[in-house]
């Protein structure tokens, strides 16, 4: 069990209007005069929660948490419009300026590590340091692994994952497209069935022993649809090609003190990706 800091409440909250009608939820907790640290949630589309404040010593850190476009408390909920890595990177810079922070630490896991690397490479002068957990680079091999490769470890979860999809649409190159079309289509019943299957698959594969949570309440279903839709959107439309890999930008951030934390048995974000990152960035701990 994680030994986290005690629960705390934010001392300030608000919404930041960005482009295309997006309004981002943000909050601050801990020490207003402390060292700024930005928590970057995963997904994409996962949203932040109260427990995320508890990773940081509230007497030392000025803890900043926000929900990315379409996620959590940000509005419009579940929107895919102008929702790309470049937009989210620019949003972090807009938030930094809005909160009058000169430099901050970045703390991101899974998709949060992708976004942290993207922001740091665009604005290295504003980064005090980074903690990157469960490395994910949004490359095609990682998407293929999520959609098809994880069945090698969790075959029963994958069987449930593909259950809503016709057999003729389950092959590589078709499964993701079908999920995306279903999740964004006009058949709300089919979209919800697909969203629940997607999220239960991800939850089951996220721990050493399969953990099949239930999604029954309206809020849980709404959250499941948003997460699945945004993840499918990024997996289909936001893959970073090899020639633009985040690994190619490490020289821009090599001097930023960084710690890479990776579980060897992380199936969703396999350790091979963290190994690749450290191979080109041996200065990172």
Secondary structure, DSSP 8 states (H G I E B T S, - for coil): ----------SEEEEEE-GGG-EEEEEEEE-TTSEEEEEE--TTTT---GGGGGGS-TTTEEEEEE--TTSTT-BSTT--TT-SHHHHHHHHHHHHHHTT-S-EEEEEEEHHHHHHHHHHHH-GGGEEEEEEEEE----HHHHHHHHTGGGGT-HHHHHHHHTTS-GGG-STTTHHHHHHHHHTSS-HHHHHHHHHHHHHHHHHTTSSS-------SHHHHHHHHHHHHHHHHHHHH----GGG-GGGGGGGTTTSEEEEE--TT-STT-HHHHHHHHHH-TT--
